[in-house]
Amino acid sequence: MTDMSSAQWFKSSHSMSAQTCVEVAAMGQGIFVRDSKDPAGPVLSFSCRSWQEFADCANSETSVSALSA
């Protein structure tokens, strides 16, 4: 398990002061995601490559159905 005590968490600038969003931290070879409403709760982890693929897809106009084809 990764020690997250030194993680620097960031929220999207699009979320402004909303508390209903996720926070992201990059540490070592991974990207970590947590619910901003529950900072002591569970954390999802992704490889840097997986996170980049997700971000590329989220920023494109590719539909989910096209990805599963």
N, C-alpha and C positions, 0 to 999 in steps of 0.2 A: 504494500500500500504506500502511496506517495504522501509524504508529509506536506500538507498544504498550508502550514502556518506562515510561510514566507511568500505565499502567492499574492500577486497584485491583480485584483479582479477589476474588470472593466465592463461597463454597460454600453450599449449602442448609444450614440448621440441622438438617435431617433427616439429613444425612450424617455428622454428628458428626465423629469423627476418621478416618473411612474415607478411603482413598486411591483408591477406585474410583468416582469421581464426576466431574462436570464443574464448571468454575468459569465464572462469568459476570462480564463487565465492561461498563459503559456508558461510552461516550466519544463526544462530539460527537453526531452523528445516528444512531449505531449501537449495537448490542448485539453483544458478542463472546463466543464460547464456546470453551473449550479443555478438554482432558483433564487432570485434576489430576495424573495420573501422568507427564505429559509436558509440563511448562510451556513448554518451548522448542519444542514441536512445532507442528503446524498449528493455525490458529485459524479458526473459522467466523464469518462476519459476517451479521447480519440487520438489516433496517431496524427502527426502533422499532415501527412499525405491525405488521410481520410477527411480531415477538417478542410483542407484546401479544395478537395473535390466537392464537398458539401457547399462551401462558400461560392465556388465557381458556378455550381448549378443554381444556387439561390439567387445569384446575381445575373443569371441569364434568363432568356425567355423560353428555356426548355421546359416542356411540361413533364409532369411526373409520369404520365402514360408513355411518353417517348423514352424515358429512362428504363422502364421495365420491359420494353420491347426487345 
